[in-house]
Amino acid sequence: MDWSEQDPSNCSVGRTAEIVGRPWVLVVLREVFRGLRRFDQMQRHLDVSAAVLSRRLDSLVAAGLLVRQPYQAPGQRERHEYHLTAAGRELFPILAALHEWGDAHLADEAGPATTYHHRDCGGTVRLTLTCTEGHTLATTGEDVTVTPGPGAKPLTATA
């Protein structure tokens, strides 16, 4: 089955984009990856409306990317912090890839606003694509072929 004859309704890219492709989602995840866990911290740092931030955090919790954990400051009511789940942490390479592409194509003249470094040696973090045999692939996708997977369904004609 050629990919153009394949039903896209169960595509993993499409399903992922439904979650992370909404406005503010990737930057909210960026904030949590960088250590901001509390609603007020994120709202202040992003300058986003409380309603939008609340909806995005709720959707990330519902999608299983974040969990709410209660905390209570002395003399204050109970509130929640947001922590990445295992599935949420697995999105780091996507954020790192966007960061790397943005640095290459959109950074200010002075350079990027942030850089990623390996905690142990200090080297600059770069993303690479590899196959299961250990070969490094071009990040442009030219070394990749796409084939139908076990969940592929044929495209049905619409009336």
CYANA upper distance limits for C-alpha pairs under 8 A (distance plus 0.5 A):
  1 MET  CA      5 GLU  CA      6.88
  1 MET  CA      6 GLN  CA      7.49
  1 MET  CA    148 PRO  CA      7.43
  1 MET  CA    154 PRO  CA      8.05
  2 ASP  CA      6 GLN  CA      7.25
  2 ASP  CA    147 THR  CA      8.38
  2 ASP  CA    148 PRO  CA      8.14
  3 TRP  CA    146 VAL  CA      8.37
  3 TRP  CA    147 THR  CA      7.76
  3 TRP  CA    148 PRO  CA      7.32
  5 GLU  CA    154 PRO  CA      6.44
  5 GLU  CA    155 LEU  CA      5.75
  6 GLN  CA    148 PRO  CA      8.39
  6 GLN  CA    152 ALA  CA      7.02
  6 GLN  CA    153 LYS  CA      6.27
  6 GLN  CA    154 PRO  CA      5.15
  6 GLN  CA    155 LEU  CA      5.30
  7 ASP  CA    152 ALA  CA      7.67
  7 ASP  CA    153 LYS  CA      5.92
  7 ASP  CA    154 PRO  CA      5.80
  7 ASP  CA    155 LEU  CA      4.61
  7 ASP  CA    156 THR  CA      7.67
  8 PRO  CA     14 GLY  CA      8.30
  8 PRO  CA    155 LEU  CA      8.21
  9 SER  CA     14 GLY  CA      8.20
 10 ASN  CA     14 GLY  CA      8.12
 10 ASN  CA     15 ARG  CA      7.75
 10 ASN  CA    151 GLY  CA      8.21
 10 ASN  CA    152 ALA  CA      8.33
 11 CYS  CA     15 ARG  CA      6.76
 12 SER  CA     16 THR  CA      6.48
 13 VAL  CA     17 ALA  CA      6.52
 14 GLY  CA     18 GLU  CA      6.77
 15 ARG  CA     19 ILE  CA      7.44
 16 THR  CA     20 VAL  CA      6.68
 16 THR  CA     21 GLY  CA      8.12
 17 ALA  CA     21 GLY  CA      5.04
 17 ALA  CA     22 ARG  CA      8.14
 18 GLU  CA     22 ARG  CA      7.41
 19 ILE  CA     25 VAL  CA      8.34
 19 ILE  CA     59 SER  CA      8.25
 19 ILE  CA     60 LEU  CA      8.10
 19 ILE  CA     63 ALA  CA      7.82
 20 VAL  CA     25 VAL  CA      6.05
 20 VAL  CA     26 LEU  CA      6.59
 21 GLY  CA     25 VAL  CA      7.41
 21 GLY  CA     26 LEU  CA      7.99
 24 TRP  CA     28 VAL  CA      6.47
 24 TRP  CA     53 LEU  CA      8.26
 24 TRP  CA     56 ARG  CA      7.69
 25 VAL  CA     29 LEU  CA      6.70
 25 VAL  CA     56 ARG  CA      6.68
 25 VAL  CA     60 LEU  CA      8.41
 26 LEU  CA     30 ARG  CA      6.59
 26 LEU  CA     95 LEU  CA      7.92
 27 VAL  CA     31 GLU  CA      6.73
 28 VAL  CA     32 VAL  CA      6.98
 28 VAL  CA     42 MET  CA      7.89
 28 VAL  CA     56 ARG  CA      8.35
 28 VAL  CA     57 LEU  CA      8.36
 29 LEU  CA     33 PHE  CA      6.63
 30 ARG  CA     34 ARG  CA      6.68
 30 ARG  CA     95 LEU  CA      7.70
 31 GLU  CA     35 GLY  CA      6.86
 31 GLU  CA     36 LEU  CA      5.84
 31 GLU  CA     37 ARG  CA      8.17
 31 GLU  CA     42 MET  CA      7.31
 32 VAL  CA     36 LEU  CA      5.43
 32 VAL  CA     37 ARG  CA      6.12
 32 VAL  CA     82 TYR  CA      7.79
 32 VAL  CA     83 HIS  CA      7.42
 32 VAL  CA     84 LEU  CA      7.70
 33 PHE  CA     84 LEU  CA      8.16
 33 PHE  CA     89 ARG  CA      8.41
 33 PHE  CA     92 PHE  CA      8.37
 36 LEU  CA     41 GLN  CA      6.82
 36 LEU  CA     42 MET  CA      6.80
 37 ARG  CA     41 GLN  CA      7.75
 37 ARG  CA     42 MET  CA      7.82
 37 ARG  CA     81 GLU  CA      5.52
 37 ARG  CA     82 TYR  CA      5.44
 37 ARG  CA     83 HIS  CA      7.01
 38 ARG  CA     42 MET  CA      6.84
 38 ARG  CA     80 HIS  CA      7.24
 38 ARG  CA     81 GLU  CA      5.27
 38 ARG  CA     82 TYR  CA      6.92
 39 PHE  CA     43 GLN  CA      6.54
 39 PHE  CA     53 LEU  CA      8.37
 39 PHE  CA     80 HIS  CA      8.18
 39 PHE  CA     81 GLU  CA      7.61
 40 ASP  CA     44 ARG  CA      6.52
 41 GLN  CA     45 HIS  CA      6.59
 42 MET  CA     46 LEU  CA      6.36
 42 MET  CA     47 ASP  CA      8.48
 43 GLN  CA     47 ASP  CA      5.94
 43 GLN  CA     48 VAL  CA      6.02
 43 GLN  CA     49 SER  CA      7.51
 43 GLN  CA     50 ALA  CA      7.22
 43 GLN  CA     53 LEU  CA      7.45
 44 ARG  CA     48 VAL  CA      8.01
 48 VAL  CA     52 VAL  CA      7.31
 48 VAL  CA     53 LEU  CA      6.98
 49 SER  CA     53 LEU  CA      6.73
 50 ALA  CA     54 SER  CA      6.39
 51 ALA  CA     55 ARG  CA      6.72
 52 VAL  CA     56 ARG  CA      6.70
 53 LEU  CA     57 LEU  CA      6.57
 54 SER  CA     58 ASP  CA      6.56
 55 ARG  CA     59 SER  CA      6.62
 56 ARG  CA     60 LEU  CA      6.67
 57 LEU  CA     61 VAL  CA      6.67
 57 LEU  CA     66 LEU  CA      8.26
 58 ASP  CA     62 ALA  CA      6.60
 59 SER  CA     63 ALA  CA      6.53
 60 LEU  CA     64 GLY  CA      6.79
 60 LEU  CA     65 LEU  CA      5.82
 60 LEU  CA     66 LEU  CA      6.12
 61 VAL  CA     65 LEU  CA      6.32
 61 VAL  CA     66 LEU  CA      5.16
 61 VAL  CA     67 VAL  CA      6.03
 61 VAL  CA     68 ARG  CA      7.81
 64 GLY  CA     85 THR  CA      7.36
 64 GLY  CA     87 ALA  CA      7.47
 64 GLY  CA     88 GLY  CA      7.86
 65 LEU  CA     84 LEU  CA      6.41
 65 LEU  CA     85 THR  CA      5.82
 65 LEU  CA     86 ALA  CA      7.98
 65 LEU  CA     87 ALA  CA      6.07
 65 LEU  CA     88 GLY  CA      4.59
 65 LEU  CA     89 ARG  CA      8.27
 66 LEU  CA     82 TYR  CA      6.57
 66 LEU  CA     83 HIS  CA      5.84
 66 LEU  CA     84 LEU  CA      5.02
 66 LEU  CA     85 THR  CA      5.83
 66 LEU  CA     88 GLY  CA      6.84
 67 VAL  CA     82 TYR  CA      6.13
 67 VAL  CA     83 HIS  CA      5.87
 67 VAL  CA     84 LEU  CA      6.92
 67 VAL  CA     85 THR  CA      6.98
 68 ARG  CA     80 HIS  CA      6.20
 68 ARG  CA     81 GLU  CA      6.10
 68 ARG  CA     82 TYR  CA      5.32
 68 ARG  CA     83 HIS  CA      7.05
 69 GLN  CA     80 HIS  CA      5.73
 69 GLN  CA     81 GLU  CA      5.65
 69 GLN  CA     82 TYR  CA      6.80
 69 GLN  CA     83 HIS  CA      7.84
 70 PRO  CA     78 GLU  CA      6.99
 70 PRO  CA     79 ARG  CA      6.08
 70 PRO  CA     80 HIS  CA      4.81
 70 PRO  CA     81 GLU  CA      6.71
 71 TYR  CA     78 GLU  CA      6.27
 71 TYR  CA     79 ARG  CA      5.97
 71 TYR  CA     80 HIS  CA      6.20
 71 TYR  CA     81 GLU  CA      7.37
 72 GLN  CA     76 GLN  CA      6.74
 72 GLN  CA     77 ARG  CA      6.63
 72 GLN  CA     78 GLU  CA      5.03
 72 GLN  CA     79 ARG  CA      6.52
 73 ALA  CA     77 ARG  CA      7.87
 73 ALA  CA     78 GLU  CA      7.97
 84 LEU  CA     88 GLY  CA      5.58
 84 LEU  CA     89 ARG  CA      6.37
 85 THR  CA     89 ARG  CA      6.67
 86 ALA  CA     90 GLU  CA      6.82
 87 ALA  CA     91 LEU  CA      7.51
 88 GLY  CA     92 PHE  CA      8.20
 91 LEU  CA     95 LEU  CA      7.14
 92 PHE  CA     96 ALA  CA      6.53
 93 PRO  CA     97 ALA  CA      6.43
 93 PRO  CA    127 LEU  CA      8.05
 94 ILE  CA     98 LEU  CA      6.75
 95 LEU  CA     99 HIS  CA      6.53
 96 ALA  CA    100 GLU  CA      6.55
 96 ALA  CA    127 LEU  CA      7.92
 97 ALA  CA    101 TRP  CA      6.62
 97 ALA  CA    127 LEU  CA      7.03
 98 LEU  CA    102 GLY  CA      6.44
 99 HIS  CA    103 ASP  CA      6.56
100 GLU  CA    104 ALA  CA      6.81
100 GLU  CA    126 ARG  CA      7.89
100 GLU  CA    127 LEU  CA      8.45
101 TRP  CA    105 HIS  CA      6.65
101 TRP  CA    106 LEU  CA      8.39
102 GLY  CA    106 LEU  CA      5.41
102 GLY  CA    107 ALA  CA      6.77
103 ASP  CA    107 ALA  CA      5.37
103 ASP  CA    111 GLY  CA      7.99
103 ASP  CA    112 PRO  CA      5.98
107 ALA  CA    111 GLY  CA      6.07
107 ALA  CA    112 PRO  CA      5.42
107 ALA  CA    113 ALA  CA      7.93
108 ASP  CA    112 PRO  CA      6.79
108 ASP  CA    113 ALA  CA      8.43
115 THR  CA    124 THR  CA      7.96
116 TYR  CA    124 THR  CA      6.37
116 TYR  CA    125 VAL  CA      5.91
117 HIS  CA    122 GLY  CA      5.71
117 HIS  CA    123 GLY  CA      5.81
117 HIS  CA    124 THR  CA      4.94
117 HIS  CA    125 VAL  CA      5.70
118 HIS  CA    122 GLY  CA      5.32
118 HIS  CA    123 GLY  CA      5.78
118 HIS  CA    124 THR  CA      6.83
118 HIS  CA    125 VAL  CA      6.59
128 THR  CA    136 THR  CA      7.34
128 THR  CA    137 LEU  CA      7.79
128 THR  CA    138 ALA  CA      8.50
128 THR  CA    139 THR  CA      7.33
129 LEU  CA    136 THR  CA      6.27
129 LEU  CA    137 LEU  CA      5.76
129 LEU  CA    138 ALA  CA      7.50
129 LEU  CA    139 THR  CA      6.81
130 THR  CA    134 GLY  CA      6.26
130 THR  CA    135 HIS  CA      5.77
130 THR  CA    136 THR  CA      5.01
130 THR  CA    137 LEU  CA      6.12
131 CYS  CA    135 HIS  CA      6.01
131 CYS  CA    136 THR  CA      7.40
131 CYS  CA    137 LEU  CA      7.92
137 LEU  CA    141 GLY  CA      8.11
137 LEU  CA    143 ASP  CA      6.46
137 LEU  CA    144 VAL  CA      8.30
138 ALA  CA    142 GLU  CA      6.93
138 ALA  CA    143 ASP  CA      6.59
148 PRO  CA    152 ALA  CA      6.13
